[in-house]
Amino acid sequence: MTVPLAILTEGPVLRLRMQRPALHNAFDPGLIAALTAALDGPAREASVRVVVLESEGASFSAGADLNWMRGMAAASEAENTTDALALARLMRTLDELPRPTLARVQGAAFGGGVGLIACCDIAIGVASAKFGLTESRLGLLPAVISPYVIDAIGARQARRWFATAELFDAAQAERMGLLHAVVEDAAALDAAIARQVDLLLKAGPVAAAGAKQLVRRVAVTPDRDTCDADNAALIARLRVSPEGQEGLAAFLDKRQPAWMA
């Protein structure tokens, strides 16, 4: 039996590689559990500074596995709730992972595959990739992944794509914010991912890991006085922290900080 996920360590970079290529890396309970366990375990090791989510084969992820869907169609509402909560936990674990995350999108992504991309901090895809939130064709909706997709592409865009289930290309995905960049082919994709990894490794580990928490907090804090106070406290704490002291000293001394040594 093929292991659905490969966990590959390259120094401070952890690669989580979905490897169900014959099934276009579609979700089933095994893949969901494997991804969640990897994000709860190896991805949180102190030595890991960047996590890359990638896939084998022609597709990034085709969403739900047909056999899984067939089984859930015959299951009770309570069983479907339990099943959906497992997927929700995966998405939230990826979204809140205290490490920078990159999605390497080498091919098509549908349904939950789009959700995974939306949960990553940085997403880069090839120009030939196709995308779709196709659940409405089945009389369903992308409910579990909706918080992350809406956050990535905006509410107005989500209304359209959730309702129509229309496919869209990589250029549209970039315009909407699902992808940060589009490249021509696999070689260019690897180079683009490598460049982002290099930039992240040049940043302070605590700072890079904390960027998403800062953005999330500021985005949902309507009171400006509270936001100013929280941000002042954060920068003060960072300035006197070991990482902040080392970063400032390295800059003033015109040398590389210790985390780049």
VENBEL-V558545 format. One line per field, one symbol per residue. phi: phi as a letter, one per 20 degrees, with the letter a starting at -180 (. if undefined). burial: # if it has 24 or more other ideal C-beta (glycine too) atoms within 12 Angstrom, else .. A space follows every 50 residues. Layout:
phi=???
burial=???
//
This chain:
phi=.fffbddddcmedddddfccffdllffbgfffffffffffdgfefgfedb dddbbenfdfaenefffffffffeeffffffffffffffffffffegfbf ccdddeafcclfffggfffefccccefefdcadegffdmdbfffeggeff ffdnffffgfffeelffcefffgffeofdebccfbfffffffffffffff ffffgffffegffffffffddfeffffffffffffffffefgffffffff ffelcffgfdf
burial=...####....#########..##########.###.##..##....### ######..#######..##..#..........##.###.##.######## ###################################....#.#####.### ###...##..##..#..###.###.#.######..#..#..##..##..# #.##########.#...................#........##.##... ......#....
//
